[in-house]
Amino acid sequence: MRRVRSVLGILAALALVSVTSRVHAGGNEYNGAGTRAAGRGGAFAARADDPMALQLNPALLSDLTGVQLMLNANVGLYESCQRRPGSYGDPGRTQGEPTRFAPGWENNPFPEICNETPFSPGASLAATFELASGLTLGVGLLTPYAAGTKRFGAEDGTVAGGTLPAPNRYNLVSQNLFQIFPSVGVGYRVTPWLALGATFQWGLTSIRYANYGSSSSGGEDPALDIRTALAVNDYFTPAVIASAAVRPMRGLDFMLGFRYLDDVKAGGTLTLRAHDFDDPAERNATTVVDGVRLLAQQSAAITFGARYGHPRSNAGGEAASDAVHDRMSTEVFDIELDAVYELHNRVTDYIVTIPRDATADVPASGVSSAPLPDQIRLPHNWQNQLSLRLGGDWNVLPGKLALRLGGAYETSGVDTRYVQLDFINGERISVHGGATLRLGQLDLSLAYLHIIQPDIVSTATDTVGLPQSALSDAGAIVNQGTYTAGFNVFSLGATYRF
């Protein structure tokens, strides 16, 4: 009992590490939840023999013996850009003469805009407790493996050292998405060949989002721009994970799992600042609207995994004992193939609801205030995605050192007519590698993965695509162009068995 209390104390102390290091979480996830999974292409659901089973396959919690504590930390470098066609002086783009910019700025072509904050750290913490033979409890603080913080151009909506209005400002200037999931799960081995498990997650979500709208309908006149900043929180975004693991014979494992994540229903404030690029005397025209609501639809996922582990023979030529919690010692190698089908078609529109009769202060526009729309719909129209993940371990030094490799392919989840800078979830190919070194009761793991994503070209017309938000009506389509994205992720993990 004393040992359990000490582990709980460590868990509580490290909770602050997990939370503070993941303030830039959320957003478009990449393969490999956990360091060991990241090193083998994300193909870990059918093996899941560390506390990340809480997320990947709770049924296999049942095979974790004693008390185990795991901490994973990762750093993602997310590179993404938009090349919007045209220039500031194109016909149909009404341009004023805001005092913030030097004369002649409107004759410049649109520059390419890239993410200025590619560095995205994260961490997850989990512990498991064997309650009885074949019955194990897992708890953790888990975060998405994703890039949640982005800023395209300067925070004030400019580029080129503040001399040009950012061509992406009606799409996205900056975002900071944070999600953390306090999680509790249980796995029970019903028979030697069947295990069942489930995890419940209490999600905490924070969203900060900034872009520009217009006080007119259509046109891209910076003098009429209104900076909009959304700050909302959802203190209960529940998720449920359930899985079954089947072991028909030694060395062969199958799993089937499902995860459902409820929609984000967040509340907070919308801050509007008029004349951001115009007369300095008018830039302090700020309106704060309370009681704003955001509905952000979320996805569900179905996972199937199949794994083969080749047993290691002992000195007498017989197979080593089947200790599933120590496959570094009992197997020569293993190989796994996972298929994940993500139900992204639930994500159609992000909906911002504004209290009725709310107005914005827009001086020097001919009126003292302008009515705000009751609702703003941000179309996304995501598509379902299939992810195929292949990888495995080779135990070079039995019980001491394991090397791993993997790769993954993911179909595109974006309708090119609606692609935008918040989530560029296109077709992806990734390569992965990693290793685990065992020092007594401590396993130290590292992993690296590189994600390649082909360019996405949006040829949106006047009738489809992402429209510019305007006080009176929807404006021009603002998401045309070529989008590029890619990841480099480094991960470190430690698991201690008490």
N, C-alpha and C positions, 0 to 999 in steps of 0.2 A: 504493500500500500504506500509505503514511503517512496518507493521508486516511482509509482504512478504520480504522486503529488509533485515530485521533482520535475518530471516531464511536463506536467501541466504548468509549472512555474516557468520553465523554459519557453513553452508555447506562448504564454501570456507576455513574456518579455520580448520575444521576437515578433509578436503581433505588430508592434510599433514599427519595426523595421519593414515589415511587409507593406503596411499601409503607407508609410511616408515615402517609400521607394517606388510606389506604384501610382503616384498622383497623376501620371500621364498615361493611364491605361485606357483600355476600351478601344472600340473601333474595329477595323478590319483585321481579323485574326490570321496568323500563319500556322502552318503545321507544326506540331510538336509541343504539346502541353506538358512541360517537364523536361529536364535536361536529358534524361536517357531516351525519351521519345524523340526529342529534337535531333539526336545523333543518328537515328535510324529511320529517317523519313516520316516520322509520325506514326509508324507501324508498331504500335505498342499495346493496342487495346486487348489483344488475345493473350498477351504475356502479363502486363501490368502487375509486376511482382514487387512494387514498392508503394508507398502511401499515395502516389498519384492515381492509384486504382480508384480512389474517392471520386475523381473526375472522369476517368477513362472507362472504367469497368468495375463498378462497386461490388459485383458478385465475387471478384477475386480478392476483395478484402479478406474473405474467409480463409485464404491461404497464408496470410501474414501472421507470423507467430510472435509472441512476446509483446514488447513495446517498441515501436519504431518512430523516429522523428526525422522529418525531411524538410530541407530548405532548398529551394531553387531560385536562382537570380539570373536574369537575362538582360542583355542590352541589345535593342534593335536599332538599326540605322535604316530609316525609311526615306528613300529618295523618290520624289514624285514631282512632276512638272506639267504645266499646260502651255501649249503654243496656240494662242487664239489668233485666227486669221484676221487680217485687216489692219487698219490704222486709226488713229484718233480723228482724222479728218475725213473718214469715209462718208459718203452721202447717207442720210438717214440717221446719222448720229449727231444730234443737235449739240453743239458745243458752245458754252458761254465763255466768259473770260474771267474765271475766278482769280482773285488777287494772289492766291497762293503759288501760282505757276507763272513762269516767265513767258513773255509773248513768243508765239511760234510753237509752243508745246504740242498743239493739236495737229501738226504736220508729221509727227513721228509715227512710225509703224509700232504696232503692239509688240512689246518685248516678251520673251519667254519668261514665265514666272515659275519658280521652284520653291519647294518646302524649305523654309529657313530654320526649322527646328527638327532635324532628322533623328536626333538622339532621344531614344525612348527606353528608359529603364523599367524593370519590373521584377516582382518577386512573388512566390507562392510558398506557403507554409502548411504542412500537414503532419498529423500524428495518428498512429493506429494503436489500438489496445486489444489484445486477445482476451476475450471474456470467457471463452470455453473452447474446447477443441472444435474447430470448424466454424466458430462464431467470433467475428471481429468487428469492433467499432472504429470508425474513422472520423476525425474532425479536422477542420482546416480553414485557412483563409486563402482563397484561390482567386486569381485575377486572370482576365483574358490575356493571351499572348498576342499582342496587337500594338499598333501605333495609334495612340489616341490623341497625341498633341501634334498640331500642324499649324504653320503660319506661312502664308503665301504673300511675299512682299513684306513691307513694313507693317507694324501694328496699326499705324495711322492710315492705312489704305493707299500708300504711295509706293513708288519704285524709283530706281535710278537716283538714289540719294535724296528722295523727296521732291524731285523735279517733275514727276509725271504721276497722274492718278493710275492706280493699278488696274489693268484691264480685267482682272479677275474679281474686282471688288464686289460686283453684284452676285457673284457665285459664292466665294468664301474668302475671308481675310484670315481668320484664325479660329481654331477650335481646341478645346481641352475636354476630353471625355474620360471620365473615371468610373470604373466599376470594380467592386470587390464583392466576393461571395463568401460570407461565413457559411460553412458547409458541415453537415453531419450525415454520415452514412453508415450502413451496416451490411455486411456480407455473411451469408450462411451457406455452408456446404451441406446440401440436402442428402446427397449420396456421394460416393467416391467419383462419380462421373458427372454430377450436376451441382452447380452453385448458383444462387440467386442473390441479388443485392439491389439496393436503392440508396440514393443520396438526395437530400433536400437542401436547397440553397436559398439563403435570404440575401438577395442582391441589393446593394446600395449603389445608386447611380447619381452622378453629378455631371451636368452638361453646361459648358460655356461655349458660346458660338457668336461670332461677329461677322457681319458683312454690311453691304450698303443697299439701300433702296432709293427710291426717287419720290419727290413730291409732285411729279408729273406722270402722265401715262405715256410711256415710250420715251425714246431718246436716252442719251447718256451724257447729259450735261452735268459736269461736276458741281456747278453752282447750285443745282437743285438736289444734290445728293443728301441723304439722311443716313447717318451711321446707326445701325441697329445692333444691339448686343443682348443676347438671350442668356439668362442665368437661371437654371432650373435644377431641382433635385427630386429624386424619387427614393424614398427611404424603404421601400419594399417592392423589389422586383423579383418575384419568386421564380425558381427553376427546379425542375425535378429530373433526375437521371435514374434510369432503371436498366438492368442488364441481366442476362443469363449467360453462364459459361459452361460449356460442355467439354468433357475430356473422355472421348470414347475409348482411347487406349493411351498408353504411356507415350509421351512425346508429341501427342497430337491434341491441339486445343482449338476450339471454336468459341466465338462469342457473338451475341446479338444485343445491341443496346439502343436506347432512345433517350434524347434529351429535349425537354420542352422548356422554353424561356418565355415568361409572360412579357407582354408589351410594357415598355417604359411609359408610365403615366406620371409625368413630373410637373411640378408647379414652381413658380418663382416670379421673376420680374423681366420686363423688356425695357431697355433703356434706348431712347432715340435722341440723337444729337444732330440738329439741322445745320446747314451751311458750314460743314466741316472743311470744305475747300474754298469757301468764299470769304466774304468780308470778316476780318478778325473780330470786329465788334459784335458779330452775330453768332460766333462759334459757341458761345455758352448757352445757346438755346437748347436746353436738355429737358427731356420729359422722361419720367420713370413711371411705368405702368405696372402696378401690382396685380396679383391674381391671374397672371398669364399661365396657361396650361400647354404642355407639349405631349402629344401622343406619338411615340416612336415605335412602330411595329418591329417585332423581333422574330428570329427564325427558330425553327426546330431542326433536329438532325437525327438520322438513323445510321447506325454503325454496324458493320459486319466485319469480323476478323477471323482469320485462319492462320495457325502457326504450327510449324514442325520444329521440334528440338531433338537433335541427334545425341543420344546418351553417351556418356563417357564410360569406358570400361575401367575397372580397377586392376590392380596388379595381377589378380588371378584370372583375368580375362572376362569376368562377369561384369554386368552393367552395375554402375554405382547406384546407391539407393536413390529412390525418387523423392528427394527433398526439394519440393517446388519452391521453397523460400531461398534456396541457394543454388540456382541454376548455373552460376559462375563456376561451381565445383562439379556439378553432376552432368553438365552437357558440354559437348565439344563446340557446337555452334547451334544457332537457331535461325530460322527465316520466317518472316511473317508478311502477309498481304492483308491490308485493310481497305474497305470501301466505305466511304462516308457520303451519304446523300443528304444535302442541306436544303431544307424547304424554305428557300428565300422568297418564293413568290408571295408570301404573306406580307412582304415589305412593299407596299404600294406608294403610300404618301406619308410623310411626316406632317402632322397637323398642329399648327400653333393656333390656340383659341385665345382671343383677347376679350376682356370684359366689354360688354355692350356700352356704347356711348363714350368710349375712351377717345381722347383726342391727343394730338401732338402739337407742340409749340413750334411753329415755323414762321418766325418773323421775316419781314422783307419779301414775303411771297404773296402779298396782296390780302392775306387774311391773318388774324391773330392766332388761329389754331385750325387744324385740319382733322376731320374724323378718321379714326383708324378702322380698317376692316375688322369684322367680327372674327374672321378666320383666315389664316394663310396656309395654303397647302403646298408642300415642297415635294414634287413628284420624284420617286426613285424607281419604281417598277422593276425591282430586282428579279432575276431569274434563278431557278433552282440550279444547284451546282453538284457535280459528282467529283469526289476526290479519291484518287487511287494512290495508296501508299505502300511501298515495298521496302523492307529493310531487315536487318538482323545483326546478331552479335557473334563474334568469334572469341572464345575464351583462350587467349594465347597462353597465359599462365593460370592453370586451374586454381580458382579461389583467390587469385591475386590481381589479374589484369585481363580486361575484356576490351576489345576494339569493336567498333560498329560503323556501318555505312547504311545509306538508304537514299531513296529518291521518291518524289511524288509528282503527280500531275493533277491539275484541277481545271475543270471547265470554267468558262466565263460565267459570271453571275450578273452581268450588267447589260442592260439594253442601251446600245450606243447612243440612242437619241436622248437618253436621260442621264448619261454619265456626268458626274461632277466631282469636285475636288475633295468632298468629305470622305467618300469611300470609292476607291478605284479598284473594285474587286473583279478584275479581268481574268483571262486565262493565265495559268501559272505553271511553271516547271521549277522544281527545286531539287538541290543536291545537299546531302547531309553527311556529317561524319562526327565521331565522338569516341570517348573512351571512359572506362571506370577503373580506378585503382583502389584496391582494398587494403586498408591498414587496420588490422585487427577487427574491431566491431564497426569501423567507420568506412563507408564507401564514398570516395570523391570522384565526381563525374564532370566531364566537360563536353561541350558540343558546339558545332558551328553549322549554320545552314545559309545557303544563298538561294534567293528566289528570283527567277527571271520571268518577266511579264512582257509580252509583246505590246506594242503601242496600241492604244484605242483611239480611233478617229470618229468624232461625232460630226455628222453632217446635218444637224438639226435644221428644220425649216421654221417658218413663222407659225406653224400650227402645232408642232410638237417640240418637246425639249424643255429646258428649264427657263421659265420666264423671269424677267427682272421684276422684283417686288416694287409696287408703286402704291401710293396712298389712294389714288382714284381707280386704278385698274392695273392689270398685268401689263408689263412693258415688253420690250424686245427679248428675243431668245438670247441668252448670254453664255451658254455652255458649249458653243461650237469650238472645234479645234482638235488638237492631238494631245493625248494624255500619255505620259510615261510614268512607270512606277517600278520599284524593285526593293528588295530587303537584303540586308546582311545582319545575321543574328548570332550573338555569342551567348552561351549559357554555361553557368556553373551550378553544380548541385552537390549536396551532401546528405547522406542518410546514415543515421546512427541507430544501431540495434542494441537495446539495453538487455 
